Amino acid sequence: MKILIKNGRVIDPASGFDQIGDVAIAAGRIVSLGVPQPDFSPNKIIDASGCVVAPGLIDLSVRLREPGYEHEGMLESELAAAVAGGVTSVVCPPDTDPVLDEPGLVEMLKFRAEKQHQSRVFPLGALTRALQGEALTEMMELTEAGCVGFSQAEVPLANTQVLLRALQYAATFGYTVWLRPQDSWLSSGVAASGALATRLGLSGVPVVAETIALHTIFELVRVTGARVHVCRISSAAGVTLLARAKAEGLPVTADVSINSLHLIDADIGYFDSRMRLNPPLRQQRDRDALRQALLDGTIDALVSDHTPVEADAKTLPFAEAEPGATGLELLLGLGCKWGHDSGLDLAQALTVLTVGPARVLGSALGTLQASVGQLVKGGVADLCIFNPDAEWTVQSDTLKSQGKHTPFSGYQLPARVGWTLVGGQVAYEA
């Protein structure tokens, strides 16, 4: 199909391209930016007047809930939520049931996702078998099956010898290990340690649960040279350690969730279980440090940390409620809100949602590396078209995700998605 997108503000954060113009698409590829070829005859014309035409967003932390947790989310519903939010590529962790530790499971997930004809799905393979932290998985076979990296998801890896061996093996073959920094003995609480948790009588997760894990990770990176992506950093102290590691030249990247970027522990209020999240919401000084680190590039990407949770698992006392929140459809709006609050222009704000996460994925994207997360002639036509001035109110019952719980319910957000294109096909139209 040939598609012509007319009169939009075309923004490509990767190249700095930013001008009013047209985008012509044929055979799933971008054939021209700015002025279309004279002989181009489209099958479909999209009038993007007043809208921004940007690369499709890339979300590095999305739980699709299949296989094993279909009562909380299904590929159909969660990928529909992705394209409704302008997200054309998602990375999913391996903590499904069964765990993504066998090539056949990865291949089946990718096959079922491709049949949806919506967002691209990039699975992370389990770092250890069944995420038990003992035996390493067959990383080479999982990579051949389609995994873009290896992770323990939310399961801390207590045995540093196993982690060392995993990083040594990953370094040998150029694989990336994705780790959420959490000490296994200190991270069992339900809220961030501090005055609020004490007052509410909630078990706390201290900052050192993150920093001890970061110290360990960075020491092992120094020894092995392995590439590590730090997932959902949550504290000011963690940001300081990350900045030092990057200044030293260690091959590390990091992301932060929309929850930690916009909320603090005080938002828990009177035991609001929508605020029961992993990592837990920390104090304002931590949020401010995270916002600044995303601004100056210490943190590479903003993620939704999309974790749909069924109603029965959320309507419980705070400490018993299942952690997680839906976020795919909010990623663009909350990213633009952070950019506006930080004094950034739109192109700069979009960097942490497009080219930033694409750089984290790097060579794991394979043939897509040169074009995902950017607009380039000849590149794959993954696009998000949105009205930056259209404000909308987050209403849980209108979300396409099967998980309806979000801490941002009632928020007024900018940037309403009008169309999402994946591989040159319209995957979503408002």
LOKOLMAR-48702 format. One record per residue (C-alpha): x, y, z; residue number from 1; residue in three letters. Coordinates in Angstrom, 2 decimals, padded with zeros to 5 digits, always signed. Layout:
REM residues N
SITE; xx; yy; zz; n; res
SITE; X; Y; Z; NUM; ALA
...
//
This chain:
REM residues 430
SITE; xx; yy; zz; n; res
SITE; +000.00; +000.00; +000.00; 1; MET
SITE; +001.12; +003.54; -000.78; 2; LYS
SITE; +000.34; +006.15; +001.89; 3; ILE
SITE; +000.90; +009.91; +001.75; 4; LEU
SITE; +000.95; +011.80; +005.04; 5; ILE
SITE; +000.37; +015.47; +004.21; 6; LYS
SITE; +001.03; +018.79; +005.93; 7; ASN
SITE; +002.36; +017.43; +009.22; 8; GLY
SITE; +005.22; +018.73; +011.31; 9; ARG
SITE; +007.77; +016.02; +010.59; 10; VAL
SITE; +010.16; +015.54; +013.51; 11; ILE
SITE; +013.09; +013.12; +013.54; 12; ASP
SITE; +015.00; +013.49; +016.84; 13; PRO
SITE; +017.86; +011.33; +015.52; 14; ALA
SITE; +018.81; +013.68; +012.67; 15; SER
SITE; +017.35; +016.95; +013.92; 16; GLY
SITE; +014.94; +017.10; +010.97; 17; PHE
SITE; +011.99; +019.32; +011.94; 18; ASP
SITE; +009.80; +020.95; +009.31; 19; GLN
SITE; +006.31; +021.05; +007.87; 20; ILE
SITE; +006.02; +018.63; +005.00; 21; GLY
SITE; +004.83; +015.30; +003.65; 22; ASP
SITE; +005.92; +011.72; +004.20; 23; VAL
SITE; +005.44; +009.20; +001.40; 24; ALA
SITE; +005.35; +005.49; +002.20; 25; ILE
SITE; +005.40; +002.49; -000.13; 26; ALA
SITE; +005.98; -001.23; +000.50; 27; ALA
SITE; +006.40; -000.57; +004.21; 28; GLY
SITE; +009.26; +001.89; +003.69; 29; ARG
SITE; +009.63; +005.66; +003.74; 30; ILE
SITE; +010.28; +006.80; +000.17; 31; VAL
SITE; +010.45; +010.55; +000.76; 32; SER
SITE; +010.46; +013.14; +003.54; 33; LEU
SITE; +009.44; +016.74; +003.00; 34; GLY
SITE; +008.36; +016.86; -000.64; 35; VAL
SITE; +006.91; +013.68; -002.21; 36; PRO
SITE; +008.07; +012.38; -005.54; 37; GLN
SITE; +006.03; +013.84; -008.45; 38; PRO
SITE; +004.97; +010.43; -009.73; 39; ASP
SITE; +003.87; +009.12; -006.31; 40; PHE
SITE; +000.23; +007.93; -006.44; 41; SER
SITE; -001.02; +007.04; -002.95; 42; PRO
SITE; -003.79; +004.57; -002.11; 43; ASN
SITE; -004.47; +006.48; +001.11; 44; LYS
SITE; -003.91; +010.10; +002.15; 45; ILE
SITE; -003.64; +011.11; +005.80; 46; ILE
SITE; -004.11; +014.82; +006.48; 47; ASP
SITE; -001.77; +015.52; +009.38; 48; ALA
SITE; -002.39; +019.28; +009.52; 49; SER
SITE; -001.75; +020.51; +013.06; 50; GLY
SITE; -000.17; +017.18; +013.97; 51; CYS
SITE; +003.35; +015.92; +014.57; 52; VAL
SITE; +004.67; +013.06; +012.45; 53; VAL
SITE; +007.31; +011.30; +014.54; 54; ALA
SITE; +009.04; +007.93; +014.67; 55; PRO
SITE; +006.98; +005.25; +016.40; 56; GLY
SITE; +007.72; +005.11; +020.11; 57; LEU
SITE; +009.86; +002.32; +021.58; 58; ILE
SITE; +008.94; +001.04; +025.05; 59; ASP
SITE; +011.62; -001.01; +026.78; 60; LEU
SITE; +009.45; -002.40; +029.59; 61; SER
SITE; +006.09; -003.94; +028.65; 62; VAL
SITE; +004.48; -007.00; +030.19; 63; ARG
SITE; +002.15; -008.56; +027.63; 64; LEU
SITE; +000.98; -011.17; +030.17; 65; ARG
SITE; +001.03; -014.03; +027.66; 66; GLU
SITE; +001.62; -016.85; +028.15; 67; PRO
SITE; +000.31; -017.71; +031.59; 68; GLY
SITE; -001.43; -014.57; +032.87; 69; TYR
SITE; -004.21; -014.13; +030.33; 70; GLU
SITE; -006.60; -013.10; +033.14; 71; HIS
SITE; -004.54; -009.91; +033.48; 72; GLU
SITE; -003.72; -009.20; +029.84; 73; GLY
SITE; -003.57; -010.77; +026.41; 74; MET
SITE; -001.48; -010.07; +023.34; 75; LEU
SITE; -004.51; -008.71; +021.52; 76; GLU
SITE; -005.47; -006.20; +024.22; 77; SER
SITE; -001.96; -005.09; +025.18; 78; GLU
SITE; -000.69; -004.64; +021.62; 79; LEU
SITE; -003.88; -002.71; +020.85; 80; ALA
SITE; -003.02; -000.49; +023.81; 81; ALA
SITE; +000.50; -000.06; +022.43; 82; ALA
SITE; -000.54; +001.23; +019.02; 83; VAL
SITE; -003.24; +003.41; +020.62; 84; ALA
SITE; -000.38; +005.07; +022.50; 85; GLY
SITE; +001.80; +005.47; +019.41; 86; GLY
SITE; +004.15; +002.68; +020.54; 87; VAL
SITE; +005.36; +000.62; +017.57; 88; THR
SITE; +008.02; -001.49; +019.32; 89; SER
SITE; +007.88; -003.13; +022.75; 90; VAL
SITE; +010.40; -005.10; +024.75; 91; VAL
SITE; +008.82; -007.72; +027.02; 92; CYS
SITE; +010.54; -009.34; +030.02; 93; PRO
SITE; +010.75; -013.11; +030.39; 94; PRO
SITE; +008.61; -013.56; +033.52; 95; ASP
SITE; +005.72; -015.27; +031.77; 96; THR
SITE; +004.40; -018.73; +032.66; 97; ASP
SITE; +006.24; -020.70; +031.49; 98; PRO
SITE; +009.30; -018.46; +031.68; 99; VAL
SITE; +010.91; -017.51; +028.36; 100; LEU
SITE; +013.90; -019.78; +028.83; 101; ASP
SITE; +013.41; -022.07; +025.81; 102; GLU
SITE; +013.71; -021.12; +022.11; 103; PRO
SITE; +010.35; -022.68; +021.26; 104; GLY
SITE; +008.54; -020.44; +023.74; 105; LEU
SITE; +010.19; -017.34; +022.29; 106; VAL
SITE; +009.39; -018.37; +018.73; 107; GLU
SITE; +005.74; -019.01; +019.63; 108; MET
SITE; +005.42; -015.62; +021.33; 109; LEU
SITE; +006.88; -013.82; +018.34; 110; LYS
SITE; +004.69; -015.80; +015.92; 111; PHE
SITE; +001.52; -014.98; +017.86; 112; ARG
SITE; +002.53; -011.33; +018.17; 113; ALA
SITE; +003.21; -011.00; +014.45; 114; GLU
SITE; -000.27; -012.38; +013.71; 115; LYS
SITE; -001.75; -009.36; +015.53; 116; GLN
SITE; -000.27; -006.98; +012.91; 117; HIS
SITE; +000.29; -004.34; +015.56; 118; GLN
SITE; +003.43; -003.37; +017.49; 119; SER
SITE; +006.72; -005.17; +016.98; 120; ARG
SITE; +007.59; -007.42; +019.94; 121; VAL
SITE; +011.18; -007.90; +021.08; 122; PHE
SITE; +011.39; -010.51; +023.86; 123; PRO
SITE; +014.04; -010.70; +026.55; 124; LEU
SITE; +015.17; -014.21; +027.33; 125; GLY
SITE; +015.56; -015.49; +030.89; 126; ALA
SITE; +019.10; -015.09; +032.18; 127; LEU
SITE; +018.79; -018.24; +034.31; 128; THR
SITE; +016.54; -021.26; +033.90; 129; ARG
SITE; +013.06; -020.58; +035.28; 130; ALA
SITE; +014.55; -017.36; +036.72; 131; LEU
SITE; +015.76; -019.43; +039.67; 132; GLN
SITE; +019.24; -017.88; +039.68; 133; GLY
SITE; +021.12; -021.15; +039.39; 134; GLU
SITE; +021.79; -022.51; +035.88; 135; ALA
SITE; +022.34; -020.19; +032.92; 136; LEU
SITE; +020.04; -020.48; +029.93; 137; THR
SITE; +021.25; -021.28; +026.41; 138; GLU
SITE; +021.76; -017.66; +025.42; 139; MET
SITE; +022.89; -018.38; +021.89; 140; MET
SITE; +019.82; -020.47; +021.09; 141; GLU
SITE; +017.52; -017.87; +022.63; 142; LEU
SITE; +019.18; -015.12; +020.60; 143; THR
SITE; +018.67; -017.12; +017.41; 144; GLU
SITE; +015.01; -017.49; +018.39; 145; ALA
SITE; +014.63; -013.71; +018.57; 146; GLY
SITE; +015.67; -012.51; +022.04; 147; CYS
SITE; +017.27; -009.05; +022.18; 148; VAL
SITE; +018.86; -009.51; +025.59; 149; GLY
SITE; +018.66; -011.44; +028.86; 150; PHE
SITE; +016.98; -010.56; +032.12; 151; SER
SITE; +015.92; -011.77; +035.53; 152; GLN
SITE; +012.81; -009.55; +035.32; 153; ALA
SITE; +011.71; -008.81; +038.91; 154; GLU
SITE; +013.59; -011.75; +040.43; 155; VAL
SITE; +016.80; -010.62; +042.15; 156; PRO
SITE; +019.88; -012.68; +041.38; 157; LEU
SITE; +021.40; -013.32; +044.79; 158; ALA
SITE; +024.31; -015.48; +043.68; 159; ASN
SITE; +027.02; -013.13; +042.41; 160; THR
SITE; +029.04; -016.05; +041.06; 161; GLN
SITE; +026.17; -016.92; +038.73; 162; VAL
SITE; +025.88; -013.26; +037.71; 163; LEU
SITE; +029.61; -013.11; +037.03; 164; LEU
SITE; +029.45; -016.17; +034.80; 165; ARG
SITE; +026.39; -014.79; +033.01; 166; ALA
SITE; +028.17; -011.51; +032.27; 167; LEU
SITE; +031.31; -013.32; +031.13; 168; GLN
SITE; +029.30; -015.41; +028.70; 169; TYR
SITE; +027.27; -012.41; +027.50; 170; ALA
SITE; +030.45; -010.39; +026.95; 171; ALA
SITE; +031.96; -013.17; +024.85; 172; THR
SITE; +029.11; -013.06; +022.35; 173; PHE
SITE; +028.15; -009.39; +022.61; 174; GLY
SITE; +024.81; -009.93; +024.33; 175; TYR
SITE; +023.23; -007.33; +026.62; 176; THR
SITE; +022.11; -008.24; +030.13; 177; VAL
SITE; +019.12; -006.27; +031.48; 178; TRP
SITE; +019.08; -005.99; +035.27; 179; LEU
SITE; +016.85; -004.19; +037.72; 180; ARG
SITE; +019.16; -003.21; +040.58; 181; PRO
SITE; +017.75; -004.71; +043.76; 182; GLN
SITE; +019.47; -006.51; +046.58; 183; ASP
SITE; +017.64; -009.76; +047.21; 184; SER
SITE; +017.67; -009.37; +051.00; 185; TRP
SITE; +016.68; -005.71; +051.20; 186; LEU
SITE; +014.02; -005.37; +048.53; 187; SER
SITE; +011.12; -007.30; +050.05; 188; SER
SITE; +009.18; -004.29; +051.33; 189; GLY
SITE; +006.13; -002.66; +049.76; 190; VAL
SITE; +006.99; +001.05; +049.93; 191; ALA
SITE; +010.11; +003.20; +049.90; 192; ALA
SITE; +011.74; +003.49; +053.32; 193; SER
SITE; +011.12; +006.88; +054.87; 194; GLY
SITE; +008.84; +008.87; +057.12; 195; ALA
SITE; +005.73; +008.10; +055.11; 196; LEU
SITE; +006.22; +004.32; +055.13; 197; ALA
SITE; +006.90; +004.45; +058.86; 198; THR
SITE; +003.79; +006.52; +059.52; 199; ARG
SITE; +001.62; +004.19; +057.44; 200; LEU
SITE; +003.15; +001.07; +058.99; 201; GLY
SITE; +004.34; -000.25; +055.61; 202; LEU
SITE; +007.49; -002.37; +055.25; 203; SER
SITE; +010.20; -000.32; +053.58; 204; GLY
SITE; +012.64; -000.78; +050.71; 205; VAL
SITE; +015.73; +001.31; +051.48; 206; PRO
SITE; +017.74; +003.15; +048.83; 207; VAL
SITE; +020.70; +000.90; +049.61; 208; VAL
SITE; +018.73; -002.01; +048.15; 209; ALA
SITE; +019.32; -000.29; +044.81; 210; GLU
SITE; +022.81; +001.11; +045.37; 211; THR
SITE; +024.30; -002.14; +046.72; 212; ILE
SITE; +023.05; -003.91; +043.62; 213; ALA
SITE; +024.43; -001.15; +041.38; 214; LEU
SITE; +027.86; -001.35; +043.04; 215; HIS
SITE; +027.88; -005.10; +042.40; 216; THR
SITE; +026.75; -004.73; +038.79; 217; ILE
SITE; +029.30; -002.05; +037.95; 218; PHE
SITE; +032.16; -003.97; +039.59; 219; GLU
SITE; +031.30; -007.04; +037.53; 220; LEU
SITE; +031.02; -004.93; +034.36; 221; VAL
SITE; +034.54; -003.62; +035.02; 222; ARG
SITE; +035.81; -007.18; +035.29; 223; VAL
SITE; +033.92; -008.67; +032.33; 224; THR
SITE; +033.35; -005.78; +029.93; 225; GLY
SITE; +029.76; -006.98; +029.48; 226; ALA
SITE; +027.10; -004.56; +028.28; 227; ARG
SITE; +024.41; -004.02; +030.91; 228; VAL
SITE; +021.14; -002.13; +030.75; 229; HIS
SITE; +019.94; -000.94; +034.16; 230; VAL
SITE; +016.15; -001.17; +034.30; 231; CYS
SITE; +013.94; +001.37; +036.08; 232; ARG
SITE; +016.42; +003.16; +038.26; 233; ILE
SITE; +014.55; +004.87; +041.11; 234; SER
SITE; +016.81; +006.89; +043.41; 235; SER
SITE; +019.05; +009.94; +043.46; 236; ALA
SITE; +021.89; +007.86; +044.90; 237; ALA
SITE; +021.45; +005.38; +042.06; 238; GLY
SITE; +021.66; +008.19; +039.51; 239; VAL
SITE; +024.95; +009.33; +041.05; 240; THR
SITE; +026.46; +005.85; +040.71; 241; LEU
SITE; +025.17; +005.54; +037.15; 242; LEU
SITE; +026.70; +008.89; +036.19; 243; ALA
SITE; +030.06; +007.81; +037.60; 244; ARG
SITE; +029.94; +004.52; +035.72; 245; ALA
SITE; +029.17; +006.30; +032.44; 246; LYS
SITE; +031.91; +008.88; +033.05; 247; ALA
SITE; +034.32; +005.99; +033.55; 248; GLU
SITE; +033.31; +004.63; +030.17; 249; GLY
SITE; +031.58; +001.47; +031.34; 250; LEU
SITE; +029.19; +000.00; +028.71; 251; PRO
SITE; +026.01; +000.69; +030.67; 252; VAL
SITE; +022.67; +002.26; +029.79; 253; THR
SITE; +019.58; +002.87; +031.90; 254; ALA
SITE; +015.90; +003.69; +031.84; 255; ASP
SITE; +013.35; +005.18; +034.25; 256; VAL
SITE; +009.62; +004.53; +034.47; 257; SER
SITE; +006.89; +007.10; +033.99; 258; ILE
SITE; +005.80; +006.32; +037.56; 259; ASN
SITE; +009.10; +007.27; +039.18; 260; SER
SITE; +009.44; +010.30; +036.90; 261; LEU
SITE; +006.13; +011.87; +037.91; 262; HIS
SITE; +005.10; +010.47; +041.31; 263; LEU
SITE; +006.50; +010.34; +044.83; 264; ILE
SITE; +005.75; +008.30; +047.94; 265; ASP
SITE; +003.35; +010.95; +049.25; 266; ALA
SITE; +001.04; +010.09; +046.34; 267; ASP
SITE; +000.24; +006.83; +048.13; 268; ILE
SITE; -002.13; +008.98; +050.17; 269; GLY
SITE; -004.49; +006.84; +052.18; 270; TYR
SITE; -003.16; +003.46; +051.07; 271; PHE
SITE; -004.03; +003.90; +047.38; 272; ASP
SITE; -003.21; +000.49; +045.90; 273; SER
SITE; -002.83; +002.02; +042.42; 274; ARG
SITE; +000.45; +003.37; +043.79; 275; MET
SITE; +001.67; -000.12; +044.71; 276; ARG
SITE; +004.52; -000.34; +042.24; 277; LEU
SITE; +007.95; -001.91; +041.67; 278; ASN
SITE; +010.27; -000.14; +042.16; 279; PRO
SITE; +008.41; +001.71; +044.93; 280; PRO
SITE; +007.78; +005.45; +044.65; 281; LEU
SITE; +010.49; +007.37; +046.45; 282; ARG
SITE; +010.85; +010.89; +047.83; 283; GLN
SITE; +010.72; +014.16; +045.91; 284; GLN
SITE; +014.51; +014.55; +045.88; 285; ARG
SITE; +014.74; +011.21; +044.10; 286; ASP
SITE; +012.12; +012.19; +041.54; 287; ARG
SITE; +013.91; +015.48; +040.90; 288; ASP
SITE; +017.22; +013.68; +040.37; 289; ALA
SITE; +015.61; +011.22; +037.96; 290; LEU
SITE; +014.03; +014.04; +035.95; 291; ARG
SITE; +017.39; +015.82; +035.70; 292; GLN
SITE; +019.23; +012.62; +034.78; 293; ALA
SITE; +016.79; +011.95; +031.93; 294; LEU
SITE; +017.26; +015.56; +030.85; 295; LEU
SITE; +021.07; +015.44; +030.75; 296; ASP
SITE; +021.32; +011.99; +029.17; 297; GLY
SITE; +022.54; +010.05; +032.20; 298; THR
SITE; +019.34; +008.03; +031.82; 299; ILE
SITE; +018.82; +006.93; +028.21; 300; ASP
SITE; +015.14; +006.11; +027.93; 301; ALA
SITE; +011.72; +006.59; +029.46; 302; LEU
SITE; +009.54; +003.47; +029.79; 303; VAL
SITE; +005.93; +002.80; +030.71; 304; SER
SITE; +006.73; -000.21; +032.93; 305; ASP
SITE; +003.39; -001.48; +031.64; 306; HIS
SITE; +002.12; -004.18; +034.01; 307; THR
SITE; -001.61; -004.86; +033.66; 308; PRO
SITE; -003.15; -006.17; +036.88; 309; VAL
SITE; -006.63; -007.65; +037.30; 310; GLU
SITE; -009.14; -005.82; +039.48; 311; ALA
SITE; -009.25; -008.49; +042.21; 312; ASP
SITE; -005.49; -008.23; +042.71; 313; ALA
SITE; -005.62; -004.44; +043.14; 314; LYS
SITE; -008.69; -004.08; +045.34; 315; THR
SITE; -006.83; -005.33; +048.39; 316; LEU
SITE; -005.04; -003.70; +051.31; 317; PRO
SITE; -001.97; -001.84; +050.01; 318; PHE
SITE; +000.61; -004.33; +051.27; 319; ALA
SITE; -001.32; -007.27; +049.79; 320; GLU
SITE; -002.14; -005.69; +046.41; 321; ALA
SITE; -000.24; -006.89; +043.36; 322; GLU
SITE; +002.32; -004.30; +042.21; 323; PRO
SITE; +002.00; -002.83; +038.74; 324; GLY
SITE; +000.03; -000.42; +036.60; 325; ALA
SITE; -000.98; +000.01; +032.99; 326; THR
SITE; +001.04; +002.64; +031.16; 327; GLY
SITE; +001.40; +002.02; +027.42; 328; LEU
SITE; -001.28; +004.51; +026.44; 329; GLU
SITE; +000.15; +007.16; +028.78; 330; LEU
SITE; +003.81; +007.03; +027.71; 331; LEU
SITE; +003.63; +009.73; +025.04; 332; LEU
SITE; +001.56; +012.13; +027.11; 333; GLY
SITE; +003.69; +011.76; +030.23; 334; LEU
SITE; +006.87; +012.04; +028.17; 335; GLY
SITE; +005.65; +015.27; +026.58; 336; CYS
SITE; +004.54; +016.58; +029.98; 337; LYS
SITE; +008.03; +015.96; +031.40; 338; TRP
SITE; +009.55; +017.69; +028.38; 339; GLY
SITE; +007.29; +020.73; +028.78; 340; HIS
SITE; +007.97; +020.93; +032.53; 341; ASP
SITE; +011.72; +020.71; +031.82; 342; SER
SITE; +011.68; +023.47; +029.20; 343; GLY
SITE; +012.51; +021.15; +026.30; 344; LEU
SITE; +011.24; +021.52; +022.77; 345; ASP
SITE; +009.15; +018.66; +021.43; 346; LEU
SITE; +011.98; +017.08; +019.43; 347; ALA
SITE; +014.17; +016.86; +022.54; 348; GLN
SITE; +011.36; +015.32; +024.59; 349; ALA
SITE; +010.74; +012.68; +021.92; 350; LEU
SITE; +014.40; +011.61; +022.02; 351; THR
SITE; +013.92; +009.52; +025.18; 352; VAL
SITE; +010.96; +007.74; +023.56; 353; LEU
SITE; +012.49; +007.01; +020.15; 354; THR
SITE; +016.18; +007.22; +019.33; 355; VAL
SITE; +017.25; +006.80; +022.97; 356; GLY
SITE; +015.67; +003.36; +023.45; 357; PRO
SITE; +016.70; +002.39; +019.91; 358; ALA
SITE; +020.33; +003.00; +020.89; 359; ARG
SITE; +019.84; +000.83; +023.98; 360; VAL
SITE; +018.71; -002.03; +021.75; 361; LEU
SITE; +021.53; -001.36; +019.27; 362; GLY
SITE; +022.68; -004.30; +017.21; 363; SER
SITE; +020.01; -006.55; +018.75; 364; ALA
SITE; +017.59; -004.93; +016.30; 365; LEU
SITE; +019.39; -006.65; +013.42; 366; GLY
SITE; +018.31; -005.34; +010.03; 367; THR
SITE; +015.97; -002.85; +011.71; 368; LEU
SITE; +018.82; -001.11; +013.55; 369; GLN
SITE; +019.30; +001.60; +010.93; 370; ALA
SITE; +015.70; +002.77; +010.92; 371; SER
SITE; +013.70; +001.91; +014.05; 372; VAL
SITE; +013.30; +004.97; +016.26; 373; GLY
SITE; +013.98; +007.43; +013.45; 374; GLN
SITE; +012.63; +008.70; +010.16; 375; LEU
SITE; +014.98; +008.01; +007.29; 376; VAL
SITE; +014.46; +007.61; +003.58; 377; LYS
SITE; +014.42; +003.90; +002.82; 378; GLY
SITE; +013.83; +003.06; +006.46; 379; GLY
SITE; +010.96; +001.08; +007.90; 380; VAL
SITE; +007.75; +003.12; +008.15; 381; ALA
SITE; +006.98; +002.94; +011.88; 382; ASP
SITE; +005.33; +006.27; +012.70; 383; LEU
SITE; +003.29; +007.99; +015.36; 384; CYS
SITE; +001.07; +010.89; +014.29; 385; ILE
SITE; -000.31; +012.95; +017.17; 386; PHE
SITE; -001.76; +016.34; +018.00; 387; ASN
SITE; +000.62; +017.92; +020.53; 388; PRO
SITE; -001.95; +020.52; +021.60; 389; ASP
SITE; -004.88; +018.16; +022.19; 390; ALA
SITE; -005.30; +017.63; +025.93; 391; GLU
SITE; -007.11; +014.57; +027.18; 392; TRP
SITE; -008.13; +013.15; +030.52; 393; THR
SITE; -006.93; +009.72; +031.59; 394; VAL
SITE; -010.01; +007.59; +032.24; 395; GLN
SITE; -009.32; +004.03; +033.31; 396; SER
SITE; -012.43; +002.54; +031.75; 397; ASP
SITE; -011.54; +003.87; +028.29; 398; THR
SITE; -008.06; +002.35; +028.20; 399; LEU
SITE; -007.61; -000.41; +025.63; 400; LYS
SITE; -005.36; -002.41; +027.95; 401; SER
SITE; -007.05; -005.23; +029.82; 402; GLN
SITE; -005.49; -003.77; +032.96; 403; GLY
SITE; -007.47; -000.68; +033.96; 404; LYS
SITE; -005.49; +000.40; +037.00; 405; HIS
SITE; -003.22; +003.43; +036.66; 406; THR
SITE; -001.98; +005.95; +039.23; 407; PRO
SITE; -002.58; +008.68; +036.63; 408; PHE
SITE; -006.36; +008.27; +036.43; 409; SER
SITE; -007.90; +011.74; +036.18; 410; GLY
SITE; -004.69; +013.40; +034.96; 411; TYR
SITE; -004.86; +015.92; +032.12; 412; GLN
SITE; -002.20; +015.00; +029.56; 413; LEU
SITE; -001.04; +016.55; +026.29; 414; PRO
SITE; -000.52; +014.78; +022.94; 415; ALA
SITE; -003.41; +012.77; +021.54; 416; ARG
SITE; -002.48; +010.01; +019.07; 417; VAL
SITE; -004.39; +010.14; +015.78; 418; GLY
SITE; -002.69; +007.41; +013.77; 419; TRP
SITE; -000.03; +004.78; +014.33; 420; THR
SITE; +001.68; +003.06; +011.42; 421; LEU
SITE; +003.73; -000.12; +011.75; 422; VAL
SITE; +005.63; -001.34; +008.72; 423; GLY
SITE; +003.76; +001.08; +006.50; 424; GLY
SITE; +000.31; -000.20; +007.58; 425; GLN
SITE; -002.19; +001.77; +009.65; 426; VAL
SITE; -002.32; -000.15; +012.95; 427; ALA
SITE; -004.40; +002.46; +014.79; 428; TYR
SITE; -006.65; +005.31; +013.78; 429; GLU
SITE; -008.54; +007.37; +016.35; 430; ALA
//
